[in-house]
């Protein structure tokens, strides 16, 4: 059955090796002279920021670098970024790095242009004023934040992740330069790669999926499944990096049109309460959620299996879950909650929080408190 939907592309995507060199000419088109690069210290150390600043300087654009934020950007980090942007009279913001850099850039833009607190924008479409133009440049493979209008910001007091979205918060331009991803540490490659894979699989089956989001999800999964292990074992493999970067971007485009599901609802409380890296938390929960959804998403799981050459013995969901377990095994990440010191006593509280997560409502199979208890117990 065809589901009605609306699709309005919000950004221009530029893909290609060494496409970062176009940053100056692209930024110049916005007729700005003062630009903030929001990035982290690790990206500064690679030399990517210096190179980006050089291309901007060639067009007589002055750059200022803001890097005072955490792996999961907080409301305090965003406030500091707003003060920085005001001090330097910033006219355009560049998010250069992983999802943290791009999320922080969006968060700063929300408050700089619309005022208030980050909590005011929790949800979607709450920005009333125009926002500054932004350019997203991912260096990981990756969250797909460059293709989304959402910023994930953690409340500094409660540590809960808030998804703050608005059409105006989209990057006007996303520059996908696969040569930038070669420098990502293996630990980052594992976490962000698993995250991208979960984006493709979850967005494919949500209640909000539509014909267009499905095409993004399926092709994203095809690229990610084919290239993740190649990139993991041969980090300098250009073809694998290109495939992963495009797969992550397609996953982001799918999320923008479809949202996520129970895996992310399970993962966020693990990050909040135990500091487990988001991608690691996803790796723990994704196979169990796929099996939970199997009977309610069988046709789509069959499509995902077929497009990636996975043999279906009896149940497509089980076959897909086994493939994810093989991918996680290749990363050597822990596969149980107990490996992180989480005991059965913690599961009830985790389930309460997972049940309150926004993405839970989009899961193809209804998932409530008792179901989350079961999912966490399977991961124990």
N, C-alpha and C positions, 0 to 999 in steps of 0.2 A: 504494500500500500504506500502510495506516495504521500509524504508529509509536507504540508506547506512550510516554507521558510523564506527568510530574507537574507541576502548576502551582499554586503557592501565592503569591498576591499578597503582597508584603512591605511595601508602603507605600501610603499614601493620597495621591492626586494631586488637587490643587486648581488649576484652570485658570481664568483670566479676567483681563481688564484691571483693574489696580489691586488685584489679590488680595494683594499684599504687605501691604496695610492690615489683613489678617486675622492677621498674624504674632503679634501680642500674644495674641489670644484662643486661637490654636492652641497656642502655647507654654505658656500658662497651664494648659492641660489636663494637662500633664505634672507639674504641681505642683512647679515648680523656681523658684529665685530668682536663680541665678547662671549666666549663659549666655556662651559664647564664640562670637563671630562670626569665622569663618576666611575671609579675603578678601584680595585683593591691593590694592596702592596705587592702581591704575587705577580700581578699583571704588569705593574710598574717595573719590577725586577726583570721581566722578560725583554723589556725594551719596546713593547708594543705602544705604550703611551708616548714615549719619546718620538717614535715614528709618526704616530697620529698627529702629535703637536707640530711636527715638522711640516706635514702636508697642509695643515691649517695655516701655519705661519707663512707659507708660500703665497697664500691668498690674503695676507695682511690681517689675519684673524688671531686675536689674542686668546690664549687658552689658560685656564686655571684648573688644577686637578684636586678633586675631593676624594679622599679614600678612607675617611674616618667612619667606617661602618663594619658590622659583624657579618659572619657567614650567613646568618639569617637576619637581615636588616631589621632594626627595631624602630619604634616610634621615636626614641631618643636620637638615634642615628639620623633619621629623617629631619628632625628639628635642627640638628647641627648642620645638615646640608642646606636647609633653607636659609639659615643665618649666613652661611658661606656664600650662597648664591646672591643674597641681598647685598652683602659686603662688596662683591665684585660686579654687581649690576649685570648679571648673566642674561643673555638673550636667547640662548639655545643650549640644550643639554644633550650630552652624548653619554650613553651607557656603554662602556667598553669592558667586557669581561664575561663572567658567567651570569646566572640568573640573579645572584645577589646584587651585582652592579646595576643590572637593568631594572630590577625591582626598586632599588634605592633611588635611581634616577627618576622613575615614575612617581614614587612617593614624594620626593622633593618637589616635583612639578605640581602635584596636587595642592600642597600647602602653600607653595610660593605664589601661585596664581589665584587660588580660591580661598586661602586662609583656613582657620579652624584647626582641628586636630585630625589625625589619620583615622580615628574611629568614626568620624563624620562621613567617611567615604566607604565604609565597610558595606559591601553589596555592589550594586551596579548603577551607573548613570546619575550620580549625586553631585557631580561637578557642574556648577552653574555658569562659571566664567570660562573664557578661552584659556587654553594652556599653552606654554611655550612649545615651539617645535622641538622634536627630539629625534636623535639618530641612534639606532641600536646596532652594536657590533659584537656579536657573540664570539667568545674565545674558547668555549667548551661545546661539547656535543651530547646533549645540552637540554636545557629547560624549554626551549622554544619561546622564551619570553619576548624575543624580538618580533614575534608574530601575534602577540596577545595584547589586549588592552587592560590586563589585570596586573596589579602590583601585590605581591605577597609580603606583608609587613607584620612583624611580631610585636604584640603589645609588650612594652618594657616591663609592665607590672605583672600581668597574668601569663606572659610568654605564649599566648595563643596567637596563631597565625590568622591574619585578617586578609581576605581577598578583596581588594579595593579596585573596582573596574569602572571604566568610562570610555566611550568611543574617543574622547579627546585625549585619553592617556596612551593612545597607540603611538608607536614610533612612526614618524612620517616616512622614514627611510630605514631599511635594515640592510646592512652590508655584511654579506656572508663570504668571508675570505678564509678558505680552508687552511691556508698556510699559517693562520693564527692558532689553529687548534693543535698543531703539532707540539707546541710547548706545554700543553696541559699536563699536569702530573698524573701518573697512573691512578692514584687514589681518586682524583677528580674524574678522570675518564670512566672509571668503574661506576661511581655514584651517579654521574649525570647521564651516562649511557643507559643504565637501568631505568632511570627516571623517564628518559625519552621513550623507551620501549613501553613503559607503563602508560604513558600518555597516548600512544598509538592504540594500544589494546583497550584501555578503558573508554576512550572517546568513541571507539568503534561500536560500543554496545549500550551507551547511555540512553536514557529515555528521551533526551533532547537531540539525539542524532538525526541527521537528515541525509538526503542523497549526496549533497555536496560534502558535508563533514565526513561521510563514509568514504568518499574517494580519497580525501586527505589521509584518513586513518589507515586505510588499506595500503596505500603507496608508502606511507611512512613506515609501517611495519615491515613491508617488503625490503626497504632500504636498510632499516636498522637490523633486522634479522640477518641479512646477508653480509653486513659489514662490521658488526660490533666485535666479534671475536677476532677478525682480521686486524682491526685497529688495536685491539687489546694486546695482541701478541706481536704486532709490528707497528708500533706507534707512528712511524714515519711513512707508512703506506699512504700515499696521497689519495689514491682512489677510495680507500676505506674511509679516510677522513672526509672526503667530499660526500660520500654516501651517507655517513653518519650526520654530517652537518645539515644536509638537505632533509634527511629523515627527521631530525629534531625539529627543523623549521616546519615541515608538513604536520608534525604532531602538534605544534603550537597552533597552527592554523585550524586543526581539527578541534582542539580544545575551545578555541574562540567561538566555534559554531556548535559545539556539542557538550562541553563540560566534562567532568570526571566522575568517578564513582566510589565504591566502598574501599578500594585499596588506599586511596588518598585519605579517606575518612579514618581508616585504621592507622595510617602512617603518622599523621600529624600529632596525635597524642604521644606517640613514642618519641618524637623529636622534642616536644614540649616538656615532657616529664623526665626523660632520660638522656636528652642530648644526643640521641642517635641521628647521625647524618640522614637527611631526607631520603636520598637514594638507597641507603642501607635499609631503612625502615620499609621502603617500597619492596626491596628484594625479599624481605621477610614475609610480606603479606600477599604479594601478587599471585603466586600459584594457588594459594588457598581461596582467594576471592574468585579466581577463574573457575575453580571446581564448584564453588558455591553457586555461581551464575550459570553453570553448564546447561542445565535444562531450559533456562530462560533466554539463552543467547546462542542456541545450538547452530542456527543457520549462519550467523555472523562468524562464530568461531570456525565453522567449516570453511568460510571464505578466507579467513586469516591463515588457516592451515594450508589450503590449496595454493594461495598466492606465494607461499614461502616453501612449498614442497614438503610439508610435514605429513607423514603417513597417518591416516586415521584408522585405528584398529576397530574401535567401537564407538567411542564418544569423542567428539572434536574438542570439547572443553578439557578433557583429561589429557588428550594428546598435546594440546597447546600448553597446558600447565607443565607437562613433562619437559617440553622444549624450554620453557622459562627456567625451570630448575636446572637444566643443563647450562644455560647461559649464566645463571647465578653461580653455579659451580666453577665455571671458568674464571670468575672474578675472585674466587676464594673468600668471598664475604661470608660472615656467619649466617646460618639459615634457621636459627632458633632464637626465641626470646631469652631463653635461659643463658645463652652465650653472652648476653649483655647483662646478666645478673638479674633479670626480671623473673619473679616467682609467681606462682598461681595466686598469691594473695593480692597481686596488683591488678589482676584482670578485670575485676568488677569495676574499678574506677576508670580503667582504660576504656571499657565498653561504654560507660556513661558518657565520657567525653567524645568517643567516636560517634555515638548516636546523635550528638549535637552538631557534628560537622556538616557544613553546607552541602558538600558533594554527595553525602549519603543519599539524599533524595533523588539523585539522578541515576542511581544504580538500577540496572534492568530488572533485578529481583528485589522486592521489598526487603530492607534490612533494618532490623530494630535491635534494641539492647541485647536480647537473648542471642540473636544471630552474631553480634559482635563478640559476645562472650565465647561462643563456639569457635569463631574464626581465630581469636587470640589463643584459645586452648589448643587448636590445631598447630599453631606456630610455636607453642611453648617448648 
